[in-house]
Amino acid sequence: MGLSRHAAWPWLISTGPGHGPNLALRAGAVARGITGDTFEWSPSTFLWTLLLAIYASTTWRALRLFAIKRSWFYAGILVLIAMQLYDINFTLFCLFQPACPAANWVLDYLACMINMVLFSIMNLQRYRQLAGSLWPRVTTILWISTILFSIYWIAFMIYGWVFVARNNYFGDDQVYQLFAAGYLFDAALNTALSLAFLVRLQHLTRANHLRRTGFNKYMLRAQTLLIVEAGTLTVANLIHLFDATFDPLWLLVYFSQSVRMSAYCALLQLLTKIMVQRLPTSPTAAATNNTESHLASSITTSSQGGGQSSSGGGTTARAPGSLLKPSNGPAVGHAPSVRIVEVVEK
């Protein structure tokens, strides 16, 4: 996410057809940048250091959880962090340098595409496994939107590569406006996905009256993390809507990305605690239990081995590919090919 190629509203700062943003804004960005002949304390240095610390913490958490859970969600988080870090360092240390290799421009288009498409797919998958079978129409709309979003970013990446090959610089005003459209699409799509997921979590809070101690606390934390995840980038983009010169290096947007990834990883970990709650064994509750178990199986696997059971329904484990059965009901569906553990409070 560069200086003005990421400006969600580049027409506010452009001076007409040309090869980039206006020169005053570019000069101001370079003067406020991190690189230089001497060290000078600046807000840019502070934010860059802070977001690196957040990324380091999130990376450690994702690595640890991936080693335990073996979930592709955590592997996806690691890929997203790598793409975002490349984009950040490209913008701060290469984009404004005269000797910046063209290969770095090409790689940045690729990194931006992977970052956008992969996160939207992960967000959709998270929603689909919790509420996809219960809200089929909403799920279909979100599927179509995600596919169109992915096609847009792949096509734009190819367009950017062609532009670099023909013109030997990163982008012009038209490229910046295409970036702007892509980021507005990202904000709308992922906000819709997060809101749908939030509504479903609130429904579970009302429906699950057989809660263990602390269930409401878990749900409140999950809803808070979801709001942080969806709201940080929206706020950062709104800042640029009203004053594009306030943050010329887009470090607030980068910082918002790091916060979003941290909240997303923490939310996945929290969902593993929520999904072990026992629901009522009515037909509606059984369907909900099945849906939740699918989500739990994607974000957590058993840390216990074998098919153990305790008297009174303590802990049961089912082999991969077997039918998932509630404690007091019939089989409700096929479990994914991972081990599922259902914890029932005595």
N, C-alpha and C positions, 0 to 999 in steps of 0.2 A: 504494500500500500504506500505509494509514493506521495510526493508533495502535491501535485495537482492532477496527476493521472488518476488519483483516488478521490479527488475533490468531487463529492457527490453532486455538486452544482457548479461545474467548472465555468459556466457562462457568467457567473458572478465575478470571476477574477480574470477572465481572459480578455484580450484586447482585440479580438478579431482573428481571422485566419492567420496561422503561423505555426511555429514548431514547438509550442509549449505555452506555459503561463507567462504572465507579464514579467518583465525583467526585474521590476522593483520587488515583487514577491519572491522571485528566485534568489535575488541578492540577499534579501532579508533571511531567507531560509538558510543559505550558505553561511551567513554571518552567525546564525544561531545554532549551527550544526555542531556535531560532536567532534569532528576532526578539525585539526588546526595545528599551527606551529608551536603553540604553547598551550598549557592546560588552563582553562578558565571555567570556574563553576558556572553552571547554567541549568535552567529548568530541564533542558533536553537531556543533559547528563543524568540528572536526578531521575527523570521518568524512565530513561533507558535502563538504568541500574535497577530500579524498582521492578520493572516488568521482567527483567532477566531473573531476578530473585523469585518472582511468582512462577515463571516458567520452570525454574529449577525445582521448586517445591512440587509443582504439578507433575513434572516428569518423574520425580522419585516416587510419588504416589501411584502414578499409572504403571510404572515398571513393577513396583511391589505387588499391586493388585493383579497385574497380568500374570506374574509368576505364580500367584495363588489361584486365581480364577480361570486363567486361560481363556479369556473372553476377547473376541475380536473388537469389542467396543474400546477396550483399553489400548489395544494395538493401534486402532484408528486415532485415538487421542495422541499417541506418540508421533504418528505420521503428521497430524495436523500441527503439532508443536514444531516439528522440523520445518514444515513449509512456512509457517509464520515467522520463525526465526530467520530463515533465509530472506524472506521479503523485507523484514525489518533491517537487517544488516545490509542488504542491497541498497535500500533507500538511503540509509545514513552514511554508508561508506563507499558507495560506488556510483549511484545514479547521477550525482552532480560532479563527478570527477571527469576531466577531459579524456583520460585514458581508460575509461571503463570499457571492458571488452564487450563486444556485441553478444557473445555467448551468454553473458550474465543477464542481458535483457531477455533473451529467449527463455532462459531458465526461470526468470521471474514470472513471465507469462504462465509457464507451466505450474509453478508453485501456487500462483493465485487461483488457477483453475482447480487444482487438486484440493486446495483449502476450501474453496466454496462448495464444490460438488460433494466432496466426502462428508463435510459437516452436515449438509442438508440430507444426505442419505442416512447418516447415523441418527439424525433427529427424527426423520420419518420412521426408521425402523424402531426406535424407542417408542414412539407413539403407536405404531401399528401393533406391536406386541402387547400393549396394554389395553387398547380400545379398538383396534382395527376390525375385529369380528363383530363388535357391538354397534359400531357406527359405520356401516359399509359405505354409505354415500359420502360422508365426510372423508373417509379413507381414500375413496376413488378420486375425489377432487384433489386431495393432497398428493396422491401418487402422480396424477397428470401434471400438477404444478411443479413437482420435483423433477420430473422427466424433462419438461420444457426448460426449467432452470438449468439443468445439466447440459442440455443441447446448446443453450445460449452461451454458456461459458466455454464449452469445447470449441464452438464455432468462433468465438471471440479470440481464444488462444491461437487458433490457426490464422485468423486475420492479423493478429499481432506479429506472429512469426513472418508472415508475408510482408508486412509493413517494414519490419526491421531489415529484411533481406533487400527490399527495394530502396529504402531511404537511408539506412545506416544511422538511424537514431530511434529513440524509444517510442515516441508517439507524438501526434499533433492534437489539435483541439477535438477532432472527430473521435480519435482513440480515447481521449479523456472522457468524452460524453458517453461512449460505449461502456467504459469502466463505471461511470456514474449510474447508468441504467442497471448494470449488473448488481451493483451494491444496493440500489433501491429494491431490486427484486429479492436480493438476499434478506434484507431487513423485513420485507413483507412476508416472505415464505416462512422464515424461521420463527418470526413472531406468531404467525398462525399455527405452526406446529407446536410451539411451546404453550400457547393459550389452550389449544385442544387438549394437550397433555395435562395442563393445570386443571381444566374443568373435570377431566376424568379422575384425577387425584381427589378433588373435592367431593365428587360423587362417591368414591370409595370411603372417604371419611364419614359420610352420612350413612352409607349402607352397612358398614362393618361394625355391628354393635357387640360382637364378641372380640373385643380388643384385649391385648395384653397391656400391662402397665407401660406407659410411655408411647403408645401408638399415636396419640394426638400430637405429642411433641415431635415425633418423627415426621408426621405429615406437615406440620407447620414449618419445620426446617426445609422439607422438600419444596414446599410452595415458595418459600423465601428464596431458595437457591434458583428456582425456575424463573422467578421475577428478575433476579440479578442477571441470570444468563441471557434473558431476552431483552433486558432493558439497557444494559451498559452501552452496546454499540449504537442503539437507537439514539441515546442521549448524545453520544459523541458526534454522530452524524448531524443531529439537530444544531449542535454548536457551529458546525461548518456551514449549515444552511444560512445562519444569521450573520456570521462573520468568518469568512474563509481565511483571513489573515491572523486569526487568534492563535491557531495552531498550525503553522505552515508545514511542519514536518510530519503532521498527522500522528504525533506521538500519543495523543489522547486516545485516538482510535486503536493504535497498537496496544496501549495499556488496557483498553476495554476488551480487546481480544484476549489478552492474558487472563483477565478476570473472568471472562466467559468460559475459557477452557478450564480454569480452576473450579468454577462453580459446576460445570458439566461433569467433571470427574468426581467431585464430591457428591453430586446428586446420584450418580450411578452407584456409588458405594452405599449411599443411604437407602436406595431402593432395595438393595439386597436385604436390609433389615425390615423394610415395610412388607416385602412380598412373602415373608414367612408367617404373616398373621393368618390365623384360622378364620375363615368366613363361615356364615351359616350354611347349612347343607340343603337349603331349598333349591329348586331348579335354577332360579336366577343367580343365587349365590354360587352354585356349582359351575355355571358358565363363567362367572367372574373369576372363580378360583382357577379354572382352566386357563383363562387368559393371563392371569397374573403369573401362573406357573411357567408359561411360555416366556414371559419377560424375565422372570427370575432365572430360567435356564440359560438365557442369553447373556446375563450379566453376572451370574455366579454359578459355580459348580461345587459339588460336595467336597468338603475337606475331610470327610470321614469315608472309610472304605467299607465295602461289603454291604450286604443287605441285612441290616440290623433292625430289630424292633424291640420295644420294651413293652411290658404289660401296661394296659390302660392306654395304649396309643401314644407312647412317648415320641420316638423318632423312627421314621421308616425311610428306607432308601430303595429306589427302583432302578433296575438296570437300564442302560441306554436303549431307546427304541421301544420300551414297554409302554403299556397303557398307563396313563396317570389316573389314579383313582382317589377320590376323596375318602376320608376316614369312614364315613357311614353312607356311602352312595355308590352308584354304579360307575363304570368307566366313562369318562367324559371326553376322551380324545387321545390322540397319539402324542406322546411327549417327543421333543427334539432329541437328537442323538447325543445327549449328554446326560450325566447323572443328575437327578433331581432329588432334593432332600426337602421334605415337608416337616416343619417343626410345629408341634402342637403343644400348647401350654396345658399342663395338668390343672 
